[in-house]
Amino acid sequence: MSCCVSCCASLTCGLCTSVASGISQKSARIGYCFLFGASLILSWILREVGAPLLEKLPWIDSSDSQTKEWYQVQAVLRVSLGNCLFFSILALIMIGVKDQNDRRDSWHHGGWTVKMVIWLLFVILSFFIPDVIILAYGFVSKFGAGFFLLIQVILLLDFTHNWNDAWVAKDEQKWYIALLVVSIACYIGAYVLSGLLFIWFDPSGYDCGLNVFFLVMTMILAFVFAIIALHPQVNGSLLPASVISLYCAYVCYTGLSSEPHNYECNGLNKSRAVSTGTLVLGMLTTVLSVLYSALRAGSSTAFLGTPPSSPKSGGNKPLLEAELEEGKSKKGEEKESKPVSYSYSFFHLIFALASMYSAMLLSGWTSTSDSSDLIDVGWTSVWVRIGTEWATAGLYIWTLVAPLLFPDREFA
């Protein structure tokens, strides 16, 4: 028996070492995305089944006054705190890494077995932290999650402008036609979705003035985007305006669907199936946002000014080529002095903020007034979503009118 146990342990360690080595050779970003995904799954599991376990821990408030929802929020926040601390410490360690000869470059790409153990220890130790610290972290996470949403908006704006510029630069009729077709399709999608939202969230027989206000504002904003973008004095285009309009309509939907399940103007009634579907879509959006943020924002001029680049290597290389170059290293040979392809510190900061955002998503922004079976429900969630929509609209309009207001300044 002891021999079998020893063999199993040896094989497990060998497998972990092999997987860690493969991650290091391919891309460190894959490994960090795996850890972040593991934290999301763990948070979801503990939210569903962890409440009875937390009730038995004496250092966590076990008074009869605490509800099941309170323990669910505690489980989510504690996993999020451990994950956030892990990535925050890495962000601090990686400040100032400019080229691949820096010793910290190897720390970023290697040592995966140790990093996995440290990450797990952070998550476990977070369950031994006093309640008052968790309460403070929950408060701070609201601002961190809001900042993450703001980063999402900036990256979306950057993406739409780059997409438009790339197709316009081809200077061929078929690409202009493609721009027009996609723009029209996005605008149709935005208004069709808005029409459906009127059916779902403005049922007859009820006074749903707030929902109507949100929906009318969304439709007006979509129209305003097109008017400003097509104005002869504005260097705009219909494609970014249409994509932002569709995104605003989607954000409005997520906001309205977060209304309390017993609210008469919520035509979907926020059933468990709808809640789970919203969660899965929200989590998928979060993971994709983190991936894009980590891969794009680290070298984006929108955040860091001049991206790290050189005549032979830089942030403008295709993603696949950059990934392959990131993993190339020969044992016993000193690496050439060349800049890193993205900001390691900002990369880890994105994951730390995303940890806060995912915690807010799973805990309904730490609201425990709604049913524990529902996810991301409550008026706090509603106003966060609507605020995100309006912030998106404001930032997009600013990108259009800023060059007119400040003609002496150069806008990238």
C-alpha positions in Angstrom: 0.0 0.0 0.0 2.8 2.4 0.9 4.5 1.6 -2.3 1.3 2.4 -4.3 0.9 5.7 -2.5 4.5 6.6 -3.1 4.1 5.8 -6.8 0.9 7.8 -7.1 2.5 10.8 -5.4 5.5 10.6 -7.6 3.4 10.4 -10.8 1.2 13.3 -9.6 4.3 15.5 -8.9 5.7 14.4 -12.3 2.5 15.4 -14.0 2.3 18.8 -12.3 6.0 19.4 -13.2 5.3 18.4 -16.8 2.2 20.6 -17.1 4.1 23.6 -15.4 7.0 23.1 -17.8 4.6 23.1 -20.8 2.9 26.3 -19.6 6.3 28.0 -19.2 7.4 27.0 -22.7 4.2 28.1 -24.4 3.1 31.2 -22.5 2.9 32.4 -19.0 -0.4 34.1 -19.8 -2.1 30.7 -20.3 -1.0 29.7 -16.8 -2.3 32.8 -15.1 -5.6 32.5 -17.0 -5.9 28.9 -15.7 -5.4 30.1 -12.1 -8.0 32.9 -12.5 -10.4 30.4 -14.0 -9.8 28.0 -11.1 -10.7 30.8 -8.7 -14.0 31.4 -10.5 -14.9 27.8 -10.4 -14.0 27.5 -6.7 -16.0 30.6 -5.8 -19.0 29.3 -7.6 -18.8 25.9 -5.9 -18.3 27.4 -2.4 -21.1 29.8 -3.0 -23.5 26.9 -3.6 -22.3 24.4 -1.0 -19.9 26.2 1.3 -22.3 28.0 3.6 -22.8 25.0 6.0 -19.0 24.6 6.2 -18.4 28.3 7.1 -21.0 28.1 9.8 -18.8 25.6 11.6 -15.7 27.8 11.6 -15.6 29.5 15.1 -13.6 32.6 13.9 -16.3 33.4 11.4 -19.5 34.9 12.8 -21.7 31.9 13.6 -24.5 33.7 15.4 -28.1 32.7 14.5 -28.7 36.2 13.1 -26.6 35.5 10.0 -28.4 34.1 7.0 -27.4 31.6 4.4 -26.8 34.5 1.9 -24.4 36.1 4.3 -22.2 33.0 4.4 -22.4 32.7 0.6 -21.1 36.2 0.3 -18.3 35.4 2.8 -17.2 32.4 0.8 -17.0 34.3 -2.4 -15.2 37.3 -0.9 -12.6 35.1 0.8 -11.7 33.2 -2.3 -11.6 36.5 -4.2 -9.3 38.1 -1.5 -6.8 35.3 -1.7 -6.8 35.5 -5.5 -6.5 39.3 -5.5 -3.6 39.3 -3.0 -1.7 36.7 -5.2 -2.0 38.8 -8.3 -1.5 42.1 -6.5 1.8 40.9 -5.0 3.0 39.8 -8.4 2.0 43.2 -9.8 4.2 44.9 -7.2 7.1 42.5 -7.8 7.0 43.1 -11.6 7.0 46.9 -11.5 9.8 48.2 -13.7 10.5 45.0 -15.7 11.6 46.4 -19.1 13.7 43.7 -20.8 14.0 39.9 -20.7 17.4 40.0 -19.0 15.7 41.1 -15.8 15.7 38.2 -13.3 12.0 38.9 -12.7 11.2 37.9 -16.2 12.1 34.3 -15.4 10.0 34.6 -12.2 7.0 35.7 -14.3 7.4 32.8 -16.7 8.7 30.0 -14.5 8.3 28.4 -11.1 4.7 27.3 -11.8 4.7 24.5 -9.2 5.7 27.0 -6.5 3.2 29.6 -7.7 0.3 27.2 -7.8 1.1 26.2 -4.2 1.4 29.9 -3.1 -1.9 30.7 -4.8 -3.6 27.8 -3.0 -2.1 28.9 0.3 -3.4 32.5 -0.2 -6.9 31.2 -0.9 -6.9 28.9 2.2 -5.4 31.5 4.5 -8.1 33.9 3.5 -10.6 31.7 5.4 -8.7 32.5 8.6 -9.0 36.2 8.3 -11.3 38.1 10.7 -14.7 39.3 9.4 -13.9 43.0 9.7 -11.1 42.6 7.1 -13.5 40.8 4.7 -16.0 43.5 5.2 -13.4 46.1 4.3 -12.4 44.1 1.3 -16.0 43.9 0.1 -16.2 47.6 0.3 -13.0 48.2 -1.6 -13.9 45.5 -4.2 -16.9 47.7 -5.3 -14.5 50.4 -6.5 -12.0 47.9 -7.9 -14.8 46.2 -9.9 -15.9 49.6 -11.2 -12.4 50.4 -12.3 -12.2 47.0 -14.1 -15.5 47.9 -15.9 -14.0 51.2 -16.9 -11.0 49.4 -18.3 -13.3 47.2 -20.3 -15.0 50.3 -21.8 -11.7 51.9 -22.7 -10.5 48.7 -24.4 -13.8 48.3 -26.3 -13.4 51.9 -27.6 -9.8 51.1 -28.6 -10.9 47.9 -30.3 -13.7 49.5 -32.3 -11.5 52.4 -33.5 -8.6 50.0 -34.5 -11.1 47.7 -36.3 -12.5 50.7 -38.3 -9.0 52.0 -39.1 -7.8 48.6 -40.2 -10.6 48.2 -42.8 -10.4 51.8 -43.9 -6.6 51.4 -44.5 -7.3 48.7 -47.0 -8.8 51.3 -49.2 -10.9 48.9 -51.3 -14.5 49.1 -52.1 -15.4 45.6 -50.7 -14.0 46.7 -47.3 -16.1 49.9 -47.3 -19.2 47.8 -48.2 -18.3 45.5 -45.3 -18.0 48.4 -42.9 -21.5 49.6 -44.0 -23.0 46.1 -43.7 -21.6 45.5 -40.2 -22.6 49.0 -39.1 -26.2 48.6 -40.3 -26.4 45.1 -38.7 -25.2 46.4 -35.3 -27.7 49.3 -35.4 -30.5 46.9 -36.3 -29.4 44.6 -33.5 -29.3 47.5 -31.0 -32.8 48.7 -31.8 -34.3 45.2 -32.1 -32.9 44.4 -28.6 -34.3 47.7 -27.3 -37.7 46.8 -28.7 -37.6 43.4 -26.9 -36.6 45.1 -23.7 -39.7 47.2 -23.9 -41.8 44.0 -24.1 -39.9 42.3 -21.2 -39.4 45.2 -18.8 -42.4 47.5 -19.4 -45.4 45.1 -18.9 -48.9 46.6 -19.3 -50.8 47.5 -16.2 -47.7 48.6 -14.2 -46.0 51.9 -13.8 -42.5 51.2 -15.1 -41.3 54.7 -15.6 -37.7 54.0 -14.5 -37.3 51.1 -17.0 -38.8 53.2 -19.8 -36.3 56.0 -18.9 -33.4 53.6 -19.2 -34.6 52.2 -22.5 -35.4 55.5 -24.1 -32.0 56.8 -23.0 -30.4 53.8 -24.7 -32.2 54.5 -28.0 -31.5 58.2 -27.9 -27.8 57.6 -27.2 -27.6 55.2 -30.2 -29.0 58.0 -32.4 -26.7 60.6 -30.9 -23.7 58.4 -31.6 -24.5 58.3 -35.3 -25.3 62.0 -35.6 -22.0 63.0 -33.9 -19.9 60.4 -35.7 -21.2 61.5 -39.2 -20.9 65.2 -38.5 -18.5 66.7 -41.1 -16.3 68.4 -38.5 -15.8 65.2 -36.5 -13.3 62.6 -37.5 -15.7 59.7 -36.8 -17.1 56.6 -38.4 -20.4 54.7 -38.3 -18.8 51.3 -37.4 -17.6 52.4 -33.9 -20.9 54.2 -33.3 -22.9 51.1 -34.2 -20.8 48.7 -32.1 -21.0 51.0 -29.0 -24.8 51.3 -29.5 -25.2 47.5 -29.5 -22.9 47.2 -26.5 -25.0 49.9 -24.6 -28.2 48.0 -25.4 -26.6 44.8 -24.1 -25.5 46.5 -20.9 -29.0 48.0 -20.4 -30.4 44.4 -20.7 -28.0 43.1 -18.1 -29.0 46.0 -15.8 -32.7 45.5 -16.2 -32.4 41.7 -15.8 -30.7 42.3 -12.5 -33.8 43.9 -11.0 -35.2 42.0 -8.0 -37.1 38.9 -9.0 -40.3 40.1 -7.3 -40.3 43.5 -9.0 -43.4 43.8 -11.1 -41.6 45.5 -14.0 -39.1 42.7 -14.4 -41.0 40.6 -17.0 -38.4 37.9 -16.9 -39.1 37.4 -13.1 -35.4 36.5 -12.7 -36.0 32.8 -12.6 -33.1 30.5 -11.6 -32.6 29.5 -15.2 -32.4 33.1 -16.3 -30.0 33.9 -13.4 -27.7 31.0 -14.2 -27.7 31.9 -17.9 -26.9 35.5 -17.0 -24.1 34.3 -14.7 -22.6 32.0 -17.4 -22.7 34.8 -19.9 -21.3 37.3 -17.4 -18.5 34.9 -16.4 -17.7 34.2 -20.1 -17.6 38.0 -20.7 -15.4 38.4 -17.7 -12.9 35.8 -18.8 -12.7 37.1 -22.3 -12.3 40.6 -21.0 -9.5 39.6 -18.8 -7.8 37.8 -21.6 -8.1 40.7 -24.0 -7.2 43.2 -21.2 -4.0 41.2 -20.3 -3.0 40.7 -23.9 -3.9 44.2 -25.2 -3.8 46.7 -22.3 -0.3 45.7 -21.3 1.1 47.3 -24.5 -1.7 49.7 -25.2 -1.0 53.4 -25.6 -4.4 54.0 -24.1 -2.9 53.1 -20.7 0.9 53.2 -20.9 1.7 55.8 -23.5 4.4 54.4 -25.8 4.1 50.6 -26.0 7.2 48.5 -25.5 8.7 47.9 -28.9 11.9 47.7 -30.9 12.8 47.3 -34.6 12.9 43.5 -34.2 10.3 43.0 -31.5 7.3 44.9 -30.2 3.6 45.1 -29.3 2.6 45.4 -32.9 3.5 41.8 -33.8 0.7 39.3 -34.5 -0.5 37.6 -31.3 0.5 34.1 -32.4 4.0 35.3 -33.3 4.3 37.1 -30.0 3.2 34.0 -28.1 5.8 31.9 -29.9 8.6 34.3 -29.2 7.6 34.6 -25.6 8.2 30.9 -25.0 11.5 30.6 -26.9 14.6 30.2 -24.6 17.6 28.0 -24.9 19.2 26.4 -21.8 22.7 27.6 -21.0 22.5 30.6 -23.4 22.0 34.1 -22.3 18.9 35.8 -23.7 19.4 38.7 -26.0 18.6 42.0 -24.4 15.2 42.9 -25.8 12.1 44.6 -24.3 9.2 42.6 -22.9 6.2 42.4 -25.2 3.8 43.6 -22.6 3.7 45.1 -19.1 3.9 42.3 -16.5 2.9 44.6 -13.7 -0.2 45.9 -15.5 -1.0 42.3 -16.6 -1.3 41.1 -13.0 -3.1 44.3 -11.9 -5.8 43.4 -14.5 -6.3 40.0 -12.9 -6.4 41.5 -9.4 -9.2 43.9 -10.4 -11.0 41.1 -12.3 -10.9 39.1 -9.1 -12.9 41.9 -7.4 -15.3 42.1 -10.3 -16.0 38.4 -10.3 -16.6 38.5 -6.5 -19.2 41.3 -7.0 -20.8 39.4 -9.8 -21.2 36.3 -7.7 -22.3 38.1 -4.6 -24.7 40.5 -6.2 -22.4 43.4 -5.2 -22.4 42.0 -1.6 -26.2 42.4 -1.4 -27.9 39.8 0.7 -31.5 41.0 0.4 -32.5 38.7 -2.4 -32.9 35.0 -2.7 -29.8 33.0 -2.3 -30.7 31.0 -5.4 -30.2 34.1 -7.5 -27.0 35.6 -8.8 -26.2 39.2 -9.6 -29.6 40.4 -8.5 -30.5 43.7 -6.7 -30.7 47.4 -7.3 -27.0 47.9 -6.7 -26.3 45.6 -9.7 -28.9 47.6 -11.7 -27.3 50.9 -11.1 -23.8 49.6 -11.6 -24.8 48.3 -15.1 -26.7 51.4 -16.1 -23.8 53.6 -14.8 -21.4 51.5 -17.0 -23.6 52.1 -20.0 -23.6 55.9 -19.4 -19.9 55.9 -18.8 -19.4 54.1 -22.1 -21.5 56.6 -23.9 -19.7 59.6 -22.3 -16.2 58.2 -23.1 -17.2 57.5 -26.7 -18.7 60.9 -27.2 -15.5 62.4 -25.6 -13.3 60.6 -28.1 -15.2 62.2 -30.9 -15.5 65.8 -29.6 -12.2 66.1 -27.7 -10.1 66.9 -30.9 -12.5 69.7 -31.7 -12.4 71.2 -28.2 -8.7 70.9 -27.9 -7.3 71.3 -31.4 -3.7 71.9 -30.1 -3.5 68.6 -28.4 -2.7 65.3 -30.2 -5.1 62.4 -29.5 -4.0 58.9 -30.2 
